[in-house]
């Protein structure tokens, strides 16, 4: 038990300088999810990627386009404090274009990530003029959104009779 009466490891005995994960570990975690999402895109037949849905949900290509429209613009906002307009832009129309855009975004994430200072993760910002939260929460939201919607892709693939990649394999 700590001198202050708090149990060892409790929030009250930690300093503000401690971190559960490093910036690099968070980037690697996100990129692991992105590698899995890329394998999901690859698993879809071309036509179904852009046309198949269940219960009125968006197609997997539409979901992937959402991920693409969020990742780099968010990092641009985080690193520059200038939040780009994401309302325009041509969406990929083929599986090849989608995968190419995915790979370009992956490289941009790696490039921009190094420009985020440790202090910036704790700062509160108003992303895209709408969502006010600490930067680390915003980045976790971007990751959570991808994981959530990737789950829809798993349902789609199974409904199409296609075995999806294992959800735990992020290599």
Backbone as CSV, one residue per row, in Angstrom:
resi,resn,N_x,N_y,N_z,CA_x,CA_y,CA_z,C_x,C_y,C_z
1,UNK,0.847,-1.179,0.000,0.000,0.000,0.000,0.887,1.235,0.000
2,UNK,0.520,2.212,-0.807,1.275,3.459,-0.914,1.128,4.267,0.353
3,UNK,2.116,5.129,0.635,2.128,5.968,1.823,0.861,6.800,1.973
4,UNK,0.293,7.237,0.852,-0.870,8.109,0.910,-2.135,7.366,1.311
5,UNK,-2.032,6.063,1.450,-3.209,5.284,1.784,-3.898,4.723,0.554
6,UNK,-3.487,5.167,-0.608,-4.067,4.634,-1.844,-3.367,3.336,-2.180
7,UNK,-4.100,2.418,-2.752,-3.498,1.152,-3.133,-2.508,1.376,-4.266
8,UNK,-1.486,0.525,-4.307,-0.472,0.640,-5.352,-1.115,0.541,-6.725
9,UNK,-0.773,1.458,-7.609,-1.316,1.426,-8.964,-2.624,2.170,-9.120
10,UNK,-3.167,2.727,-8.062,-4.428,3.459,-8.208,-4.167,4.792,-8.892
11,UNK,-5.220,5.381,-9.378,-5.104,6.649,-10.091,-4.508,7.740,-9.209
12,UNK,-4.775,7.687,-7.920,-4.287,8.738,-7.038,-2.793,8.641,-6.785
13,UNK,-2.172,7.488,-7.048,-0.745,7.371,-6.809,0.069,7.564,-8.078
14,UNK,-0.575,7.864,-9.180,0.131,8.052,-10.455,0.397,9.520,-10.706
15,UNK,1.438,9.764,-11.452,1.740,11.140,-11.836,1.136,11.412,-13.198
16,UNK,0.993,12.679,-13.524,0.417,13.044,-14.817,1.357,12.717,-15.972
17,UNK,2.627,12.436,-15.685,3.593,12.130,-16.742,3.533,10.667,-17.179
18,UNK,2.828,9.816,-16.438,2.747,8.403,-16.788,1.818,8.195,-17.975
19,UNK,2.101,7.141,-18.730,1.254,6.790,-19.866,1.042,5.287,-19.882
20,UNK,-0.122,4.878,-20.325,-0.422,3.457,-20.458,0.228,2.916,-21.721
21,UNK,0.149,3.681,-22.793,0.805,3.311,-24.046,1.573,4.525,-24.553
22,UNK,2.588,4.257,-25.336,3.341,5.354,-25.936,2.649,5.791,-27.221
23,UNK,3.075,6.921,-27.726,2.566,7.410,-29.003,2.812,6.374,-30.095
24,UNK,3.995,5.812,-30.111,4.346,4.815,-31.132,3.488,3.556,-30.989
25,UNK,3.217,3.139,-29.774,2.353,1.972,-29.575,0.935,2.238,-30.070
26,UNK,0.435,3.450,-29.858,-0.898,3.796,-30.351,-0.916,3.800,-31.873
27,UNK,0.116,4.363,-32.490,0.194,4.350,-33.958,0.230,2.917,-34.470
28,UNK,1.035,2.080,-33.863,1.120,0.679,-34.288,-0.207,-0.048,-34.089
29,UNK,-0.893,0.258,-33.007,-2.214,-0.345,-32.752,-3.184,0.026,-33.873
30,UNK,-3.231,1.308,-34.212,-4.107,1.785,-35.277,-3.731,1.130,-36.607
31,UNK,-2.446,1.118,-36.906,-2.018,0.529,-38.174,-2.303,-0.975,-38.211
32,UNK,-2.272,-1.645,-37.074,-2.671,-3.052,-37.028,-4.133,-3.221,-37.421
33,UNK,-4.991,-2.355,-36.895,-6.402,-2.387,-37.298,-6.540,-2.090,-38.787
34,UNK,-5.762,-1.166,-39.280,-5.829,-0.815,-40.706,-5.374,-1.980,-41.589
35,UNK,-4.358,-2.722,-41.144,-3.934,-3.895,-41.930,-5.070,-4.917,-42.013
36,UNK,-5.785,-5.101,-40.908,-6.912,-6.032,-40.907,-8.041,-5.510,-41.803
37,UNK,-8.336,-4.237,-41.728,-9.381,-3.668,-42.588,-8.988,-3.828,-44.053
38,UNK,-7.726,-3.656,-44.361,-7.270,-3.838,-45.752,-7.535,-5.271,-46.210
39,UNK,-7.262,-6.242,-45.349,-7.546,-7.641,-45.703,-9.048,-7.865,-45.897
40,UNK,-9.860,-7.138,-45.148,-11.313,-7.226,-45.331,-11.699,-6.708,-46.719
41,UNK,-11.127,-5.573,-47.113,-11.408,-5.022,-48.443,-11.028,-6.060,-49.502
42,UNK,-9.851,-6.645,-49.359,-9.378,-7.645,-50.321,-10.302,-8.857,-50.395
43,UNK,-10.931,-9.225,-49.272,-11.776,-10.426,-49.226,-13.087,-10.254,-49.996
44,UNK,-13.522,-9.009,-50.167,-14.789,-8.761,-50.863,-14.641,-8.950,-52.363
45,UNK,-15.614,-9.621,-52.984,-15.667,-9.579,-54.450,-15.948,-8.134,-54.876
46,UNK,-15.407,-7.734,-56.009,-15.522,-6.339,-56.478,-16.971,-5.831,-56.451
47,UNK,-17.865,-6.545,-57.059,-19.250,-6.064,-57.166,-19.881,-5.892,-55.782
48,UNK,-19.736,-6.884,-54.914,-20.364,-6.834,-53.597,-19.754,-5.760,-52.701
49,UNK,-18.493,-5.468,-52.913,-17.836,-4.419,-52.131,-18.587,-3.097,-52.274
50,UNK,-19.097,-2.828,-53.466,-19.762,-1.563,-53.764,-21.284,-1.651,-53.781
51,UNK,-21.847,-2.857,-53.677,-23.305,-2.960,-53.814,-24.003,-3.698,-52.681
52,UNK,-23.295,-4.546,-51.959,-23.962,-5.409,-50.984,-24.185,-4.692,-49.656
53,UNK,-25.409,-4.810,-49.169,-25.714,-4.318,-47.826,-26.838,-5.153,-47.247
54,UNK,-27.002,-5.045,-45.967,-28.072,-5.757,-45.259,-28.854,-4.721,-44.465
55,UNK,-30.164,-4.809,-44.533,-31.012,-3.961,-43.700,-30.828,-2.477,-43.909
56,UNK,-30.449,-2.086,-45.107,-30.308,-0.658,-45.392,-29.011,-0.045,-44.918
57,UNK,-28.089,-0.867,-44.375,-26.797,-0.320,-43.953,-25.972,0.030,-45.199
58,UNK,-24.980,0.864,-45.014,-24.113,1.256,-46.121,-23.277,0.076,-46.591
59,UNK,-22.842,0.144,-47.847,-21.951,-0.890,-48.371,-20.597,-0.781,-47.670
60,UNK,-19.813,-1.845,-47.773,-18.494,-1.797,-47.144,-17.619,-0.746,-47.813
61,UNK,-17.738,-0.571,-49.109,-16.969,0.479,-49.800,-17.328,1.858,-49.250
62,UNK,-18.595,2.093,-48.965,-18.992,3.382,-48.384,-18.381,3.560,-46.994
63,UNK,-18.356,2.488,-46.219,-17.760,2.560,-44.886,-16.262,2.840,-44.983
64,UNK,-15.586,2.146,-45.889,-14.152,2.363,-46.076,-13.890,3.797,-46.544
65,UNK,-14.730,4.314,-47.403,-14.587,5.710,-47.833,-14.710,6.653,-46.642
66,UNK,-15.581,6.326,-45.694,-15.696,7.127,-44.477,-14.387,7.080,-43.697
67,UNK,-13.803,5.887,-43.543,-12.531,5.781,-42.817,-11.469,6.648,-43.493
68,UNK,-11.446,6.581,-44.827,-10.469,7.364,-45.588,-10.690,8.858,-45.398
69,UNK,-11.944,9.266,-45.326,-12.244,10.696,-45.194,-11.958,11.227,-43.791
70,UNK,-11.728,10.328,-42.846,-11.489,10.743,-41.471,-10.011,10.721,-41.077
71,UNK,-9.271,9.731,-41.513,-7.931,9.483,-40.977,-6.966,10.647,-41.220
72,UNK,-6.619,10.891,-42.452,-5.630,11.932,-42.746,-6.163,13.321,-42.409
73,UNK,-7.410,13.663,-42.757,-7.892,14.985,-42.348,-7.813,15.217,-40.833
74,UNK,-8.067,14.180,-40.047,-7.950,14.329,-38.598,-6.504,14.599,-38.213
75,UNK,-5.577,13.850,-38.783,-4.168,14.076,-38.444,-3.668,15.424,-38.946
76,UNK,-4.181,15.884,-40.069,-3.835,17.234,-40.538,-4.314,18.256,-39.507
77,UNK,-5.543,18.100,-39.034,-6.064,19.012,-38.016,-5.281,18.945,-36.718
78,UNK,-4.937,17.741,-36.303,-4.179,17.569,-35.060,-2.800,18.219,-35.184
79,UNK,-2.140,18.026,-36.308,-0.769,18.526,-36.444,-0.696,20.007,-36.803
80,UNK,-1.682,20.508,-37.544,-1.613,21.904,-37.996,-2.559,22.830,-37.238
81,UNK,-3.517,22.237,-36.524,-4.584,22.992,-35.845,-5.513,23.677,-36.837
82,UNK,-5.429,23.267,-38.085,-6.331,23.752,-39.134,-7.093,22.539,-39.639
83,UNK,-8.388,22.556,-39.463,-9.218,21.401,-39.778,-9.747,21.515,-41.201
84,UNK,-9.309,20.615,-42.084,-9.689,20.712,-43.503,-11.163,20.393,-43.733
85,UNK,-11.668,20.915,-44.829,-13.025,20.611,-45.270,-13.001,19.217,-45.881
86,UNK,-13.812,18.316,-45.359,-13.834,16.934,-45.849,-15.093,16.625,-46.646
87,UNK,-15.847,17.652,-46.978,-17.139,17.417,-47.636,-17.007,17.076,-49.118
88,UNK,-15.889,17.414,-49.713,-15.748,17.140,-51.139,-14.708,16.048,-51.358
89,UNK,-14.551,15.698,-52.574,-13.562,14.683,-52.909,-14.211,13.495,-53.586
90,UNK,-13.545,13.023,-54.582,-14.023,11.869,-55.345,-13.768,10.594,-54.554
91,UNK,-14.772,9.763,-54.451,-14.624,8.478,-53.773,-14.146,7.428,-54.768
92,UNK,-13.318,6.503,-54.291,-12.874,5.415,-55.173,-14.071,4.640,-55.728
93,UNK,-13.952,4.220,-56.983,-15.052,3.533,-57.661,-14.757,2.066,-57.964
94,UNK,-13.509,1.658,-57.751,-13.137,0.256,-57.966,-12.386,-0.241,-56.740
95,UNK,-12.293,-1.539,-56.626,-11.545,-2.136,-55.525,-10.082,-1.704,-55.586
96,UNK,-9.521,-1.689,-56.781,-8.120,-1.268,-56.949,-7.929,0.171,-56.465
97,UNK,-8.843,1.080,-56.831,-8.755,2.474,-56.392,-8.896,2.569,-54.872
98,UNK,-9.796,1.774,-54.311,-10.011,1.790,-52.866,-8.749,1.332,-52.142
99,UNK,-8.144,0.253,-52.614,-6.916,-0.250,-51.994,-5.760,0.735,-52.172
100,UNK,-5.684,1.372,-53.307,-4.640,2.360,-53.547,-4.798,3.548,-52.592
101,UNK,-6.028,4.035,-52.452,-6.296,5.136,-51.521,-5.978,4.706,-50.087
102,UNK,-6.298,3.463,-49.764,-6.025,2.927,-48.425,-4.523,2.961,-48.153
103,UNK,-3.742,2.490,-49.120,-2.291,2.441,-48.947,-1.685,3.842,-48.849
104,UNK,-2.187,4.779,-49.644,-1.705,6.165,-49.568,-2.010,6.757,-48.195
105,UNK,-3.201,6.491,-47.692,-3.593,6.994,-46.376,-2.720,6.390,-45.287
106,UNK,-2.426,5.120,-45.402,-1.569,4.452,-44.425,-0.208,5.134,-44.356
107,UNK,0.375,5.446,-45.496,1.669,6.139,-45.530,1.571,7.538,-44.932
108,UNK,0.482,8.233,-45.230,0.292,9.587,-44.690,0.126,9.566,-43.173
109,UNK,-0.558,8.566,-42.656,-0.693,8.439,-41.193,0.696,8.339,-40.576
110,UNK,1.528,7.459,-41.124,2.887,7.307,-40.592,3.672,8.614,-40.687
111,UNK,3.543,9.325,-41.795,4.283,10.572,-41.982,3.818,11.647,-41.000
112,UNK,2.512,11.819,-40.888,1.968,12.880,-40.038,2.103,12.572,-38.545
113,UNK,2.077,11.307,-38.200,2.094,10.918,-36.785,3.301,11.493,-36.056
114,UNK,4.434,11.514,-36.711,5.663,12.008,-36.073,5.592,13.483,-35.721
115,UNK,4.628,14.213,-36.266,4.483,15.637,-35.979,3.577,15.924,-34.781
116,UNK,3.087,14.890,-34.130,2.230,15.081,-32.956,3.103,15.060,-31.707
117,UNK,3.145,16.167,-31.002,3.923,16.222,-29.755,3.169,15.478,-28.659
118,UNK,3.896,15.037,-27.648,3.246,14.335,-26.535,2.220,15.239,-25.852
119,UNK,2.520,16.504,-25.725,1.585,17.429,-25.081,0.298,17.562,-25.897
120,UNK,0.413,17.482,-27.211,-0.763,17.657,-28.084,-1.822,16.595,-27.820
121,UNK,-1.417,15.384,-27.454,-2.385,14.318,-27.177,-3.346,14.703,-26.046
122,UNK,-2.894,15.545,-25.130,-3.715,15.926,-23.978,-4.522,17.204,-24.210
123,UNK,-4.214,17.930,-25.263,-4.904,19.189,-25.527,-6.323,18.948,-26.032
124,UNK,-7.203,19.840,-25.653,-8.577,19.803,-26.146,-8.641,20.663,-27.405
125,UNK,-9.296,20.149,-28.409,-9.463,20.881,-29.663,-10.880,20.624,-30.147
126,UNK,-11.335,21.464,-31.052,-12.663,21.305,-31.637,-12.475,20.835,-33.071
127,UNK,-12.502,19.528,-33.265,-12.231,18.925,-34.570,-13.335,19.255,-35.558
128,UNK,-12.931,19.738,-36.714,-13.845,20.044,-37.807,-14.973,20.978,-37.376
129,UNK,-14.691,21.812,-36.357,-15.674,22.778,-35.875,-16.855,22.151,-35.157
130,UNK,-16.781,20.842,-34.855,-17.934,20.145,-34.278,-17.651,19.376,-32.989
131,UNK,-16.552,18.637,-32.944,-16.329,17.701,-31.851,-15.211,18.187,-30.956
132,UNK,-15.575,18.660,-29.768,-14.593,19.184,-28.831,-14.222,18.096,-27.832
133,UNK,-12.929,17.754,-27.828,-12.449,16.693,-26.943,-10.920,16.699,-26.949
134,UNK,-10.312,15.978,-25.998,-8.852,15.849,-26.049,-8.438,15.104,-27.325
135,UNK,-7.286,15.454,-27.839,-6.802,14.850,-29.082,-6.716,13.338,-28.955
136,UNK,-6.258,12.825,-27.811,-6.177,11.363,-27.677,-7.560,10.721,-27.796
137,UNK,-8.585,11.372,-27.292,-9.951,10.831,-27.404,-10.419,10.846,-28.854
138,UNK,-10.070,11.889,-29.576,-10.432,11.981,-30.991,-9.784,10.845,-31.778
139,UNK,-8.505,10.599,-31.537,-7.807,9.528,-32.250,-8.389,8.164,-31.891
140,UNK,-8.711,7.967,-30.630,-9.342,6.697,-30.231,-10.710,6.549,-30.893
141,UNK,-11.439,7.644,-31.041,-12.729,7.589,-31.743,-12.553,7.139,-33.191
142,UNK,-11.539,7.666,-33.867,-11.281,7.298,-35.265,-11.018,5.793,-35.360
143,UNK,-10.214,5.279,-34.435,-9.926,3.842,-34.414,-11.192,3.056,-34.097
144,UNK,-11.924,3.461,-33.069,-13.165,2.766,-32.685,-14.172,2.743,-33.823
145,UNK,-14.291,3.838,-34.548,-15.225,3.908,-35.668,-14.878,2.863,-36.731
146,UNK,-13.602,2.746,-37.032,-13.174,1.744,-38.017,-13.482,0.331,-37.529
147,UNK,-13.163,0.043,-36.272,-13.409,-1.295,-35.720,-14.903,-1.606,-35.742
148,UNK,-15.711,-0.657,-35.323,-17.167,-0.840,-35.296,-17.712,-1.177,-36.685
149,UNK,-17.368,-0.356,-37.656,-17.905,-0.569,-39.004,-17.260,-1.767,-39.698
150,UNK,-16.034,-2.107,-39.322,-15.433,-3.316,-39.878,-16.256,-4.538,-39.466
151,UNK,-16.861,-4.467,-38.290,-17.753,-5.540,-37.851,-18.892,-5.764,-38.833
152,UNK,-19.409,-4.682,-39.413,-20.440,-4.825,-40.446,-19.886,-5.599,-41.635
153,UNK,-18.645,-5.326,-41.985,-18.008,-6.042,-43.080,-17.923,-7.533,-42.801
154,UNK,-17.667,-7.896,-41.544,-17.636,-9.317,-41.176,-19.008,-9.963,-41.414
155,UNK,-20.054,-9.252,-41.011,-21.409,-9.783,-41.225,-21.678,-9.937,-42.719
156,UNK,-21.312,-8.938,-43.503,-21.530,-8.995,-44.955,-20.802,-10.190,-45.562
157,UNK,-19.516,-10.346,-45.228,-18.757,-11.453,-45.811,-19.365,-12.804,-45.429
158,UNK,-19.728,-12.956,-44.175,-20.334,-14.231,-43.752,-21.661,-14.468,-44.473
159,UNK,-22.456,-13.429,-44.631,-23.729,-13.568,-45.345,-23.506,-13.935,-46.813
160,UNK,-22.364,-13.526,-47.359,-22.017,-13.860,-48.744,-21.358,-15.236,-48.853
161,UNK,-21.185,-15.910,-47.709,-20.554,-17.224,-47.711,-19.033,-17.167,-47.810
162,UNK,-18.461,-16.038,-47.445,-17.011,-15.847,-47.513,-16.453,-15.808,-46.092
163,UNK,-15.436,-16.607,-45.839,-14.786,-16.616,-44.525,-13.922,-15.358,-44.391
164,UNK,-14.231,-14.487,-43.431,-13.431,-13.261,-43.267,-12.103,-13.566,-42.577
165,UNK,-11.149,-12.657,-42.667,-9.888,-12.841,-41.954,-10.142,-12.860,-40.446
166,UNK,-9.329,-13.574,-39.684,-9.523,-13.597,-38.230,-9.438,-12.179,-37.653
167,UNK,-10.374,-11.831,-36.789,-10.451,-10.465,-36.260,-9.245,-10.107,-35.394
168,UNK,-8.567,-11.106,-34.873,-7.451,-10.854,-33.973,-6.103,-10.779,-34.689
169,UNK,-6.090,-11.021,-35.972,-4.844,-11.032,-36.733,-4.592,-9.663,-37.345
170,UNK,-3.696,-8.918,-36.722,-3.440,-7.548,-37.182,-2.028,-7.372,-37.717
171,UNK,-1.376,-8.469,-38.034,-0.009,-8.398,-38.582,-0.002,-7.966,-40.018
